[in-house]
Amino acid sequence: MEKIGLFYGSDTGCTEAVAEMIQEQIGEDIIELLDAYDIEPEDFDKYDKIIIGLSTWHDGQLVSAWDDFYEDFKEVDFTGKTVAIFGLGDQYGYSTYFIDGVGILGDVVLKNGGKLIGYWPTDGFEHDESKAETEDGEYFMGLALDEDNQDEMTEERVTKWVEQIKKEFPIDS
């Protein structure tokens, strides 16, 4: 079976925990976890199906590992690759930057030839703005999670999103 690379950056452990949840639901034999602190641009060449995970910090900044890697990330060729992104943020404390990291990295994937899947409805979130929103404002470019204010919804959202991306990739299971 074709492996999926799940590239994540996690300063507090929350994004890593979600990455592990996704790996568990899809299968440890299918998902390879790669910490963004330890990756090189050529690591993306190994996978045609990619999942990216990150949180957004403060005023729309990428989490440390992705911030450090961002210049290299902008050079990755995503042609022929299918990518799903999930992001963590605080919809109340940082309502004008909610999961901006998803939009920042998603824009690079699209610009560099990739196909994005796993769009997630904006319904159920109370934020003002997000770089992750589609033009019509109906969807985020990936799964949105708020561990600060809606942590009780994380597992259900992840499970629904995993089922969605399994069909969109597609993944046999």
Order of alpha helices (4+ residues) and beta strands (2+ residues): beta-alpha-beta-beta-beta-alpha-beta-alpha-beta-beta-beta-beta-alpha
